[in-house]
Amino acid sequence: MISKFIDRGAEISLLEDEWKKEKGRLIVLYGRRRIGKTRLLMEFANTRRGIFYIAEQSSAQVQINGMKEKIADFLNDPLLKTLEIRDWEQLFGYLANNMPEERFYLIIDEFSYLIRSDVRVLSVLQKLWDTKFASSSSAFIVLSGSLLGLMSEKVLSYASPLYGRRTRDILLDALPFRNAREFVRMPVMEALQLYLIADGVPEYLLKAAEYSNLSEFLDKEFFSTNGYFYREPYFIISQEFKELKTYFSILNAIAYGHTKPTEIANFTGMKTRSIYPYLENLIRLGFIEREVSIFGSQKKGIYLIRDSIFDFWFNFVFKHREEIERGAFRLRRGEKDSYMGKKFERFARNRNELFQFLLPFEFEHIGRWWHKGEEIDIVAVNKGTKQIAFFEVKWGKLRYREAEKILTALRAKSELVKWRSGERRDYYGIIAGDIEDKEELRREGFLVADINGFIPQPL
């Protein structure tokens, strides 16, 4: 298992810049579970002095006692250990009145658990920040949390007692593919498939690093009732929402291809107007996303599962749980390839550096296009110069003749896109896992890329 710290250079730099500034600093770090917040903070705190407290799901008094021990050790204060402290104001007030002159950190990891045990901790911190910590030259406070709903509502929102006090907030996102690859020793195609399934979530990648190939990882950790991921979404959703069955039904509907609000409502047995608050909550916490055709009406969006683990889990584990429970499930290659094709399309569409290299013009907008049953995987456009490029994305290996047929069909479909018909300049391209005779297609004027061309090989 890889133990070295991978990437996060931008986030470390942000924290270091805040550390060097004058007066008190209050940083809010948040992101989904398993994303690497604790490891990032440990890496930052490694060469500095301070208090690092990881909250748990327990009573407020247990939390107060645990943090009191940490503060007493940091201050080298045996008296504090003997004091009976019953509330947060006493504890943080003691720290504020005895803090050292030199810069120190107070990192509270899983801060959302403190809020759950006693929401008054927010008002206490607000009061002491305004009266003590903010004006000091030494206090460097980091509040980190994984419960995105709670962090958004209680810490970051306008209604929070801490609103306007934070000096920096950092949303920790998944690692890019170039860094995620460093966790595993798999061939490039298997590493890419793993990334399309697990995204760049460090803890998930560490689990995958225990295996030498993707197939064994999936069989042991997804398609086994004892697997690490077999109940993972249940745990994550139950931490965020009380109406577990409703949210699971909505996610299952989307995984089955019901992507419009009316379709989702019909699948779940709910009224369409009552589905929107649930969809908004899932979007706000990053589980799903709303997508609109690049030239379509904003009112006609569809909903897709954004979280990669949830997407794979609902498509394969939840859908086939009865077979898995009986030990009879086998992942069919055609089903897997079809799924990987959809994920690869999104992966390619989000790689701006690829299109900066491929396109003969600077694009202003990029997205998917669909209308009345027809679809084009990627459309990039510059409205100022009236240039537009159309791409088809294929997961597998393409022979030259197959690529030609796809490009011919793409040209015909592009005529259905009515944007500036007759005055625009059109380009056509194809992206795939591997493409035979790429240079010949390029000489014919097509924009062509395969994995060997836009994913760097390991050093």
Secondary structure, DSSP 8 states (H G I E B T S, - for coil): ---S----HHHHHHHHHHHHSSS-EEEEEE--TTSSHHHHHHHHHTTS-EEEEE--SS-HHHHHHHHHHHHHHHHT-HHHHHS---SHHHHHHHHHHH--SS-EEEEEETHHHHHHH-THHHHHHHHHIIIIITT-SSEEEEEEES-HHHIIIIIISTTSTTTTT-SEEEE-----HHHHGGG----HHHHHHHHHHHTT-HHHHHHHTT-SSHHHHHHHHTSSTTSTTSSHHHHHHHHH-S-HHHHHHHHHHHHTT--SHHHHHHHHT--HHHHHHHHHHHHHTTSEEEE--TTS-TTS-EEEE-SHHHHHIIIIIITTHHHHHTT-----HHHHHHHHHHHHHHHHHT-HHHHHHH-SS--SEEEEEEETTEEEEEEEEETTTTEEEEEEEEEEEE-HHHHHHHHHHHHHHHTT--TTTTTSEEEEEEEEEEETTHHHHHHTT-EEEEHHHHS----
